[in-house]
Amino acid sequence: MEIIGYIAAIFIGISLGLIGGGGSILTVPLLVYLFGINPVTATSYSLFIVGLTSTVGSIHYFRMGLVNTKTAILFGIPSIISVFITRAYILPAIPLELITIGSFVLTKDIFLMLVFALLMIGASYNMIKKVSINAIQNEEQKWANLMIALKGTMVGTVTGLVGAGGGFLIIPALVLLRKLPMKEAVGTSLVIIAANSLIGFLGKSRDIILDWNLLFMIAGFAIFGIFVGSFISKKIDGAKLKPAFGWFVLIMGIYIILKETLLK
């Protein structure tokens, strides 16, 4: 199973390099189902892997001049604050057992996986649907900036709770609200994801023991994938591949819900 996990890590990197997000949402399921890591620990692992991978990818986009620094700061500051608060205070406050219904016990681990699955289903919709850049063409810039900050707070909370980078939320915001070209939105998204993930990782629980060898192994394969994805992006428009990836994420989200409830 681990070999499949390492191969999957490459595809996570490819999606980050190609479409600026999406792949990170598969990191937690990969860690839980292929490497046998419990969900709470998996969120910390995911933040490190996604953060390190996105950092390497963002350097590549920086060199190509495809990062909008002002937008990254505007989006990133509220996002970083919310991800740290979520990891340091909100996540540890969730009880180990939330509710019991008959023989079914909704534990913290199952709760996180169900939240993650619903997030994947929502993300798949964003990937499958066609985004119209004219949707907010007449939006006042000051409102656009406010929406960017609010979106950053939302992404930070999501990242802190389930360990996903949130690229599927960031990309549409950058394209629609800041009118960034797709490739620049991808580069800027990687910077935001890197900052969010690494800050979130620093806010991890002290009780979590990390397997650094495993972390760097998975991250290494994902980093290789991000270079492959960046190379492919020069040949193929990543936006054209998003719908197909979205359908895969949708299927995975449904599978997780079934596995954590009916198949337990």
C-alpha positions as CSV (number, residue, x, y, z in Angstrom):
1,M,0.0,0.0,0.0
2,E,2.9,2.4,0.7
3,I,4.1,2.1,-2.9
4,I,0.7,3.2,-4.1
5,G,0.9,6.0,-1.5
6,Y,4.2,7.3,-2.9
7,I,2.8,7.2,-6.4
8,A,-0.3,9.1,-5.3
9,A,2.0,11.7,-3.7
10,I,3.5,12.4,-7.1
11,F,0.0,13.1,-8.5
12,I,-0.7,15.4,-5.6
13,G,2.4,17.4,-6.6
14,I,1.4,17.3,-10.2
15,S,-2.0,18.8,-9.5
16,L,-0.4,21.6,-7.3
17,G,2.0,22.5,-10.1
18,L,-0.6,22.2,-12.8
19,I,-3.7,23.9,-11.3
20,G,-2.4,25.5,-8.1
21,G,-4.5,23.3,-5.8
22,G,-6.8,20.4,-5.6
23,G,-4.1,17.8,-4.9
24,S,-3.6,18.8,-1.3
25,I,-7.2,17.7,-0.6
26,L,-6.1,14.1,-1.3
27,T,-3.2,14.2,1.1
28,V,-5.2,13.3,4.3
29,P,-7.1,10.4,2.7
30,L,-3.7,9.2,1.3
31,L,-2.1,9.3,4.8
32,V,-5.2,7.7,6.5
33,Y,-6.0,4.9,4.1
34,L,-2.7,4.1,2.5
35,F,-0.2,4.8,5.4
36,G,-2.5,4.0,8.3
37,I,-2.1,7.3,10.1
38,N,-5.0,8.5,12.3
39,P,-6.9,11.5,11.0
40,V,-5.8,14.1,13.6
41,T,-2.1,13.3,13.1
42,A,-2.7,13.1,9.3
43,T,-3.9,16.7,9.3
44,S,-0.5,17.8,10.7
45,Y,1.4,15.5,8.3
46,S,-0.6,17.0,5.4
47,L,0.2,20.5,6.4
48,F,3.9,19.8,6.4
49,I,3.9,17.9,3.1
50,V,1.6,20.4,1.3
51,G,3.5,23.4,2.8
52,L,7.0,22.1,1.8
53,T,5.8,21.1,-1.7
54,S,4.0,24.4,-2.3
55,T,7.1,26.3,-1.1
56,V,9.2,24.6,-3.8
57,G,6.6,25.2,-6.4
58,S,6.1,28.9,-5.5
59,I,9.8,29.5,-5.9
60,H,9.6,28.2,-9.4
61,Y,6.6,30.6,-10.2
62,F,8.4,33.5,-8.5
63,R,11.3,33.0,-10.9
64,M,8.9,33.2,-13.8
65,G,7.3,36.4,-12.4
66,L,4.0,34.7,-12.0
67,V,3.3,35.6,-8.3
68,N,1.2,38.7,-7.3
69,T,2.9,39.6,-4.0
70,K,0.3,42.3,-3.0
71,T,-2.6,39.8,-3.5
72,A,-0.7,37.1,-1.6
73,I,-0.3,39.4,1.4
74,L,-3.9,40.6,1.3
75,F,-5.2,37.1,1.2
76,G,-2.5,35.6,3.3
77,I,-2.5,37.7,6.5
78,P,-6.1,36.9,7.6
79,S,-5.6,33.3,6.4
80,I,-2.5,32.7,8.4
81,I,-4.1,34.2,11.6
82,S,-7.2,32.0,11.3
83,V,-5.2,28.8,10.5
84,F,-3.0,29.3,13.5
85,I,-6.0,29.9,15.8
86,T,-7.8,26.9,14.4
87,R,-4.8,24.5,14.9
88,A,-3.7,25.9,18.3
89,Y,-7.1,26.3,20.0
90,I,-10.2,25.1,18.0
91,L,-9.0,21.6,16.9
92,P,-7.7,20.6,20.4
93,A,-11.0,21.7,21.9
94,I,-13.0,19.1,19.9
95,P,-13.9,16.2,22.2
96,L,-12.7,12.7,21.4
97,E,-16.4,11.5,21.3
98,L,-19.0,13.9,20.0
99,I,-22.2,11.9,19.9
100,T,-23.6,8.3,20.2
101,I,-26.4,7.0,18.0
102,G,-27.3,3.4,18.8
103,S,-24.1,1.5,18.2
104,F,-22.5,4.3,16.2
105,V,-20.1,6.6,18.0
106,L,-19.2,9.8,16.2
107,T,-15.5,10.2,17.3
108,K,-13.3,13.1,16.6
109,D,-11.4,11.1,13.9
110,I,-14.7,10.1,12.1
111,F,-15.9,13.7,12.4
112,L,-12.8,15.1,10.8
113,M,-13.0,12.6,8.0
114,L,-16.7,13.4,7.4
115,V,-15.9,17.1,7.4
116,F,-13.1,16.4,5.0
117,A,-15.4,14.4,2.7
118,L,-18.0,17.2,2.6
119,L,-15.2,19.6,1.8
120,M,-14.0,17.3,-1.1
121,I,-17.6,17.3,-2.5
122,G,-17.7,21.1,-2.3
123,A,-14.3,21.3,-3.9
124,S,-15.3,19.0,-6.7
125,Y,-18.2,21.3,-7.6
126,N,-15.8,24.3,-7.9
127,M,-13.5,22.2,-10.1
128,I,-16.2,20.8,-12.4
129,K,-18.2,24.0,-12.9
130,K,-17.0,26.7,-15.4
131,V,-16.1,29.9,-13.7
132,S,-17.2,33.1,-15.4
133,I,-14.8,35.9,-14.9
134,N,-17.6,38.4,-15.8
135,A,-19.5,37.2,-12.7
136,I,-18.3,40.2,-10.7
137,Q,-17.1,42.5,-13.4
138,N,-18.8,45.5,-11.9
139,E,-17.7,44.8,-8.4
140,E,-16.2,47.7,-6.5
141,Q,-12.5,47.2,-5.8
142,K,-12.9,47.9,-2.1
143,W,-15.6,45.2,-1.9
144,A,-13.4,42.9,-3.8
145,N,-10.5,43.4,-1.3
146,L,-12.9,42.8,1.6
147,M,-14.1,39.6,0.0
148,I,-10.5,38.5,-0.5
149,A,-9.8,39.0,3.2
150,L,-13.0,37.1,4.2
151,K,-12.1,34.4,1.8
152,G,-8.6,34.2,3.3
153,T,-10.1,33.8,6.8
154,M,-12.4,31.0,5.5
155,V,-9.5,29.2,3.8
156,G,-7.3,29.5,6.9
157,T,-10.0,27.9,9.0
158,V,-10.5,25.1,6.5
159,T,-6.8,24.5,6.3
160,G,-6.4,24.5,10.1
161,L,-9.2,22.1,10.6
162,V,-8.6,19.4,8.0
163,G,-5.1,20.0,6.8
164,A,-6.0,20.9,3.2
165,G,-4.3,23.8,1.4
166,G,-7.5,25.3,0.1
167,G,-6.3,25.9,-3.5
168,F,-9.8,25.0,-4.8
169,L,-11.1,28.0,-2.9
170,I,-8.2,30.3,-3.5
171,I,-7.9,30.0,-7.3
172,P,-11.5,31.2,-8.0
173,A,-11.1,34.1,-5.6
174,L,-7.9,35.3,-7.3
175,V,-9.4,34.9,-10.8
176,L,-12.7,36.5,-10.0
177,L,-12.0,39.1,-7.3
178,R,-8.5,40.1,-8.3
179,K,-8.8,39.4,-12.1
180,L,-5.5,37.5,-12.1
181,P,-4.5,35.5,-15.2
182,M,-4.8,31.8,-14.5
183,K,-1.1,31.1,-14.4
184,E,-0.4,34.0,-12.1
185,A,-3.3,32.8,-9.9
186,V,-1.7,29.4,-9.7
187,G,1.7,30.9,-8.6
188,T,0.0,33.2,-6.1
189,S,-2.1,30.4,-4.8
190,L,1.0,28.3,-4.1
191,V,2.5,31.1,-2.0
192,I,-0.6,31.4,0.1
193,I,-0.9,27.6,0.5
194,A,2.7,27.3,1.5
195,A,2.4,30.0,4.2
196,N,-0.9,28.7,5.5
197,S,0.2,25.1,5.7
198,L,3.6,25.7,7.3
199,I,2.1,28.1,9.9
200,G,-0.7,25.6,10.6
201,F,1.9,22.8,11.0
202,L,3.7,25.0,13.6
203,G,0.4,25.2,15.5
204,K,0.1,21.4,15.8
205,S,-0.6,19.6,19.1
206,R,2.5,18.8,21.2
207,D,1.1,15.3,21.7
208,I,1.6,14.4,18.1
209,I,4.7,12.4,17.4
210,L,6.0,12.9,13.9
211,D,7.7,10.3,11.7
212,W,10.1,12.6,9.9
213,N,11.5,10.0,7.6
214,L,8.0,9.3,6.3
215,L,7.2,13.0,6.0
216,F,10.3,13.8,3.9
217,M,9.8,10.7,1.8
218,I,6.2,11.6,0.8
219,A,7.1,15.3,0.5
220,G,10.0,14.3,-1.8
221,F,7.7,12.4,-4.2
222,A,5.2,15.3,-4.1
223,I,8.0,17.8,-4.9
224,F,9.0,15.7,-7.8
225,G,5.4,15.8,-8.9
226,I,5.1,19.6,-8.7
227,F,8.1,20.0,-11.1
228,V,6.3,17.6,-13.5
229,G,3.1,19.5,-13.1
230,S,4.9,22.9,-13.7
231,F,6.5,21.4,-16.9
232,I,3.1,20.1,-18.1
233,S,1.5,23.5,-17.5
234,K,3.7,24.9,-20.2
235,K,2.2,22.5,-22.7
236,I,-1.4,22.1,-21.4
237,D,-3.8,24.6,-19.8
238,G,-4.4,23.3,-16.3
239,A,-7.9,24.7,-16.2
240,K,-8.9,22.2,-18.9
241,L,-8.0,19.3,-16.7
242,K,-9.7,20.6,-13.6
243,P,-13.2,19.1,-14.4
244,A,-11.8,15.6,-14.8
245,F,-9.9,15.9,-11.5
246,G,-13.0,17.3,-9.9
247,W,-15.0,14.2,-10.7
248,F,-12.2,12.1,-9.1
249,V,-12.4,14.2,-6.0
250,L,-16.2,13.9,-5.9
251,I,-15.9,10.1,-6.0
252,M,-13.3,10.1,-3.3
253,G,-15.5,12.3,-1.1
254,I,-18.5,9.9,-1.4
255,Y,-16.2,6.9,-0.8
256,I,-15.0,8.5,2.5
257,I,-18.5,9.1,3.7
258,L,-19.5,5.5,3.0
259,K,-16.4,4.1,4.6
260,E,-16.6,6.2,7.8
261,T,-20.3,5.5,8.3
262,L,-22.0,2.5,6.5
263,L,-18.8,0.4,6.1
264,K,-17.5,0.8,9.6
